[in-house]
Amino acid sequence: MDKKSKIELSMALVLLTCAIPAYSGDWRVGPGISGVSGIDEVTDLYEQNYNNTHTLTQVDVKFLLPVGIAVQGTYTWNSGVRLDLGLGPIFILRDNGDGDVDTGLGYTEVPISATAGYTFIPSGAVSPYVRVGVAHHFASGDYVEGSKPGLLGAVGVEFSRQSTVSVSVEIAVDGSEVEFERFRRSGNTVVRTTENINSYKTMFSVIVKF
């Protein structure tokens, strides 16, 4: 199965879940924080691009938010079938450089996602779950050329399911990519190419829902 077919299958699963009658279920929504394994590749690209196009200055680029902020909503039917809609984790880069150097670099990445999944013990206080679907990242800023969606898969455990407030801990893999300009220096010449970066390769998240 090619990548396009996998994405179409995931979207079909989400639509099928939406078609299930919305009675006898539990709707929760809340914020979360996430760490991702690929975001350093974005800061490295920004730093190298700037240094390769500004020969008189050298800067160290860092993200304004070292962790991503997210919001996730989940509807779980009594059968254990679940639908998750997510916004984030959001990462923001606003770099003023080092010392007197003001780079003016900016970058924002805002993912949206939709997944279908299964909660294994929906009536229990603690339950493992799985979910799979599709994610698309809206990226804007210096050097950004575009983005394309990818598969999103996650496994996690939800605690205090029978309480007003529940907490989920999960690990997810996100296959979406952002396309950037890449500037490399060859002697006195700067060469421009493009490069796709999977900036959210692996995510570890803690989500609180009400």
Helices and strands as residue ranges (DSSP letters): H 3-19, E 25-36, H 39-53, E 68-77, E 81-95, E 105-119, E 126-141, E 144-148, E 150-159, E 166-174, E 177-186, E 189-197, E 202-209
